[in-house]
């Protein structure tokens, strides 16, 4: 093949598509049991029987629970017709998807039902079935957030919104801390800014503005919204060269203070920093000592494939250990699940349950927390994501030719996994899911880490 005839932009698209396919590959056996270990000291675990696709929940100590039904399923379906279970109680209905050809132990998230005190639930299986009537109900009492101070760590602008918009929209005392300004990623505005450096400077300014303003839609005070100004995709280099200045990959800039000074919050606006790991540790130390958080929401390094996500949590855990902050809880999420970018499975406005985790790579946690989102809050989250510039179509659509290309592409793409629908499908759900680890129980950081 003579590649001299392939336009430079087309090569970029080909590379993007290949990398996307690699990211979305499912490197696990879908016929294997999910292997989760639930702490009986923190969870209420009860046997339950599925009779005529109905379960009866008894002896719940409080309605405010995260609830999971452990059962054995066998699924058919396909990539375009996924298996699912619809859960109903009276007029209340919700849907949870499985993977096509799933088989073995899986979990249905019943939290939005048990929160309402509903005790008789109908399970209607589609393109799948329950293999055995024997099941287990796992209940975790939810935390009252009323008097809790929460820091949400967002490695890039939009990570906090994807993982925890519903949480920060309802928690009364929350701080959003963006680590980077998002100055990397694909070119989105090359039709307007052909020069690469100018393009990425403009993109950075937009993403910085996004990170500092969009949480206001949820009622978060500008004083509680921070962007530390570090460069996207730089944390690994910073970690490996702790006191060396790291430059932006695309703009060549080295001074992060031009971004830090644009914060509204007095917490960080006048605090200078450098693009080094030592500076990042100093920033996190300052925030912990100043805000005294009870909960820190952060990526789970063992199940999130992105280096910036993994190292954000590593830096914070190192700080908490150094300061002896054993009363803090880590509430961990995954925006880029390590085995499959398809997770969470299915369409938007459905339930998020546990991701595929198996015996060869178990994950550690003390508790689980499923934060339910009302239909209105799901709509609010959609608007918040819609306001995030990188989650929108790029400026190609402004030209007639580009608009036709996007139309054809959108028409052909699979509804469940299209590029433009990507984060909306995964993020706008009935709930947000967090793995909770108490710092007092974290004997080694290796328990929550993965290679990076």
Secondary structure, 3 states (H helix, E strand, C coil): CCHHHCCHHHHHHHHHHHHHHHHCCCCCCCCCCCCCCCCCCCEEEEEEECECCEEECCCCCCCCEEEEEEEEEEECCCCCCCCEEEEEECCEEEEEECCCCCEEEEEEECHHHHCCCCCEEEEEEECEEECCCEEEEEEEECCCCCCCCEEEEECCCCHHHHHHHHHHHHCCCEEEEEEECCCCCCCCCCCCCCCHHHHHHHHHHHHHHHHHHHHHHHCCCHHHEEEEEECCCCHHHHHHCCCCCCCCCCCCCCCCHHHHCCCCCCCCCCCCCCCCHHHHHHHHHHHHHHHCCCEEEEECCCCECCHHHHHHHHHHHHHHHHHCCCCCEEEEECCCECCCCCCCCCCCCCCCCCCCCCHHHCCCCCEEEEEECCHHHHHHHHHHHHHCHHHCCCHHHHCHHHHHHHHHHHHHCCCCCCCCCHHHHHHCCCEEEEEEEEHHHCCCHHHHCCCC
